């Protein structure tokens, strides 16, 4: 078996192998890493922007500053989206133009002679249509740095861009291979003593882990260390603490303690909605008054111009009457 499997280093190297040896694979890895970092940064920025929008809708103060930077980032994103939309529209228009330029006739030319369909031998022969699919395959094969495995298609079909990453890179994970450290495992057991199997709540307190990762780790620990798992759930649970949750989520405690209860929360939300409605009505009333003011000024100008015309007309009539006398 060793004789069959070993590489004797004999024979001719293929053209593809020579091309792959000329590629700077360190640079390729760096570009892949930068693309993954960009996906993570975009996901974090989108999450932060959504959080700020929720605060604004509820009429609450943001826990930290940086609104100007967020607005600048949104403006830059809007510009980039506009440019990309323009490029996409241009590419679509070019594609449609190219499609219209292609001949629509396929097969031999026919003509009708005396009510009979006959082959038109005088018509010029056209070249067979090009195989676009073959060109696409040739272009894909030309790029030797593209990864081709079963996970490529799965990741590309994911809805969230942040999920199109290796598990270790999701949510800005710090580990490269997704392995759980001893500290993370101990923290997981501690969180389970407080929150049980609420994996979504536990994932919120572990920023570099998703709910799916937490659940998979829980299932793995059930098989690897069932004794510790049983002791964790049989032990006295740790009381739920808002201080503990705020500390591990990285948010200010005031975000969770600004309401005295459900009734207070609902009352503040109702007051915020009422204030927004009053402000909207006030803006509409000011706009209506401005429109009415503009109309009154326009009518006043028309009346003044009419009086001037009538005065000039009477003056001319008086002058004509004096000349006649």
RAZI-V438704 format. One record per residue. PHI is phi in degrees with one decimal (NA if undefined). BURIAL is 1 if it has 9 or more other ideal C-beta (glycine too) atoms within 8 Angstrom, else 0. Layout:
phi = [PHI/PHI]
burial = [BURIAL/BURIAL]
//
This chain:
phi = [NA/-65.1/-64.0/-76.3/-89.9/-72.1/-93.1/-79.5/64.0/-109.2/107.5/-93.4/-77.3/-72.0/-64.2/-63.4/-64.3/-64.0/-66.7/-68.2/-70.0/-84.3/-80.9/-84.7/-70.4/-63.9/-66.6/-63.5/-63.7/-64.6/-65.8/-63.7/-64.0/-65.1/-64.8/-66.0/-62.0/-66.1/-62.4/-64.4/-63.9/-64.3/-65.6/-65.6/-65.7/-66.1/-65.2/-66.7/-65.6/-64.9/-64.8/-66.0/-65.0/-64.7/-62.7/-66.8/-63.3/-85.0/70.0/-105.4/-79.2/-68.6/-67.9/-140.0/-79.1/114.9/-67.4/-64.2/-64.2/-65.0/-64.8/-61.5/-63.7/-65.2/-64.0/-63.9/-62.4/-62.7/-63.7/-63.1/-65.5/-62.5/-63.5/-64.4/-64.7/-63.6/-62.7/-63.7/-62.8/-63.8/-62.6/-64.4/-63.4/-63.3/-62.9/-65.7/-63.0/-63.5/-68.6/-70.3/-76.6/-72.7/-66.1/-93.5/-79.7/-129.9/92.9/-69.0/-80.2/-122.3/-145.6/-105.5/-126.2/56.1/79.6/-115.6/-86.5/-129.8/-77.0/-88.2/-77.2/-83.2/-67.8/-66.4/-79.0/-106.4/-68.7/-63.3/-61.1/-74.2/-86.0/-63.9/-63.6/-65.2/-64.5/-63.4/-63.8/-64.8/-66.5/-66.8/-69.1/-68.1/-88.2/-83.7/-93.5/-76.6/-79.1/-130.3/-152.3/-70.6/-81.9/-63.3/-65.7/-65.5/-66.8/-68.1/-91.1/-71.5/-71.9/-86.0/-59.6/-67.4/-83.8/-87.9/-135.7/-59.7/-54.5/-70.9/-95.1/-68.2/56.2/70.0/-58.8/-90.4/-85.4/-87.9/-103.2/76.1/-71.2/-83.9/-81.6/-64.2/-64.3/-66.4/-65.2/-62.4/-65.4/-62.6/-63.0/-66.8/-65.0/-68.3/-67.4/-97.5/-110.6/67.2/-102.0/-80.4/-66.1/-65.7/-66.0/-66.3/-64.1/-64.5/-89.0/-124.4/-58.6/-92.7/-131.8/-94.5/-62.1/-63.3/-66.2/-63.9/-66.7/-64.1/-66.2/-61.8/-65.3/-68.2/-67.5/-60.6/-86.8/-79.6/-137.2/-66.2/-65.7/-64.3/-64.3/-67.2/-64.3/-64.7/-82.9/-84.9/-71.8/-66.6/-68.5/-79.7/-60.0/-65.9/-131.3/-70.2/-64.7/-63.0/-66.1/-64.9/-65.1/-84.9/-87.7/77.3/-112.7/-73.6/-63.5/-62.9/-63.3/-100.7/-109.5/-78.0/-114.3/-82.0/176.1/-65.6/-63.9/-63.4/-62.2/-65.0/-64.5/-65.9/-65.0/-63.5/-63.8/-63.8/-63.8/-65.2/-62.5/-62.8/-66.1/-63.8/-62.5/-64.6/-63.4/-64.8/-63.5/-64.9/-65.9/-63.1/-65.1/-64.7/-63.8/-65.3/-64.0/-63.6/-63.6/-64.1/-65.1/-62.6/-64.5/-64.3/-65.0/-64.4/-65.5/-63.3/-63.7/-64.3/-64.9/-65.5/-63.5/-64.7/-63.8/-64.2/-64.1/-65.0/-64.6/-63.3/-65.1/-65.1/-63.4/-66.1/-65.3/-64.2/-65.3/-66.2/-65.3/-65.7/-69.1]
burial = [0/0/0/0/0/0/0/0/0/0/0/0/0/0/0/0/0/1/1/0/0/0/1/0/0/0/0/1/0/0/0/0/0/0/0/1/0/0/1/1/0/1/1/1/1/0/0/1/1/0/0/1/0/0/1/0/0/1/0/0/0/0/0/0/0/0/0/0/0/1/0/0/1/1/0/0/0/0/0/0/0/0/0/0/0/0/0/0/0/0/0/0/0/0/0/0/0/0/0/0/0/0/0/0/0/0/0/0/0/0/0/0/0/0/0/0/0/0/0/1/0/0/0/0/0/0/0/0/0/0/0/0/0/0/1/0/0/0/0/0/0/0/0/0/0/0/0/0/0/0/0/1/0/0/1/0/0/1/0/0/0/1/1/1/1/0/1/1/1/1/1/1/1/0/1/0/0/1/0/0/0/0/0/1/1/0/1/1/1/1/1/1/1/1/1/0/0/0/1/0/1/1/1/0/1/1/0/0/1/1/0/0/1/1/1/0/1/1/0/0/1/0/0/0/0/0/0/1/1/0/0/1/0/0/0/0/0/1/0/0/0/1/0/1/1/1/0/1/1/0/0/0/1/0/1/1/0/0/0/0/0/0/0/1/1/0/0/1/1/0/0/1/0/0/1/1/0/0/0/0/0/0/0/0/0/0/0/0/0/0/0/0/0/0/0/0/0/0/0/0/0/0/0/0/0/0/0/0/0/0/0/0/0/0/0/0/0/0/0/0/0/0/0/0/0]
//
